[in-house]
Amino acid sequence: MRRNRPMPGPELFNDTMFAYQRVMDFRTQRHNVVSSNLSNAETPGYEAKDVQFENILKEAITTEKGFPLVRTNSKHIDQGGQIEILSTRPQIVKVKSPIASFDGNTVSVEKEMAKMSENSMLYQAETEVLARLFKGIKVAVMEGR
């Protein structure tokens, strides 16, 4: 399912912008799930959850649609092709914990706080990238007058 684009054509709004938007949507969902985990840290039998989307993005690689992937580091996705990110859906999964509390709760407050912090920093970085992309568009439009 592709989102409706605010303007036709890729001239101003390309798939990279929509990809960042989608990843930010996933990060928002992860933030909500981690918040729920922290809220239930004292709930007997509660099992911690997480939002998995990184592997789903890797699986979304196709040769038909999407934006091209550029591999600039050996740790990047090693499959060629394109990615249809706008139709990807994250999965909410139970976190496997080797040690549960005596009441069956699997939430580790320390791990969840670290996850929340990392997720927030990545969200802020992605927001900055999008802001710079939009600033570039603004400059191009203003200079074109």
C-alpha angles and dihedrals in degrees: 000000000000119000118240108261117229092228131023121254133023094263096102105008112042131182091264090067092048090048091055089047091053093048089050088052088054091049090051090052090048089051090054093048093048089048089053090050091052091047090054097044090117097039111114113240095008113147117211117240136199138192113242116199107134094080091042089057090052090051091050092071111123138161096228110057144016135042125318119260118226117204108212098157133041089237093060123098106294098206119098126222135061135308129229096205099159093070097047120115125203121231124228107216136177113254112238109229122186091206124044124183119257089267094052096256112144099190116122105197091201093052092045092050090050090048090049092050094048092046092050093050092049091048090052091049091050090048089054092050091051091047090054092048090052091046088055090052091049091052091049092050094046093049091048093063 
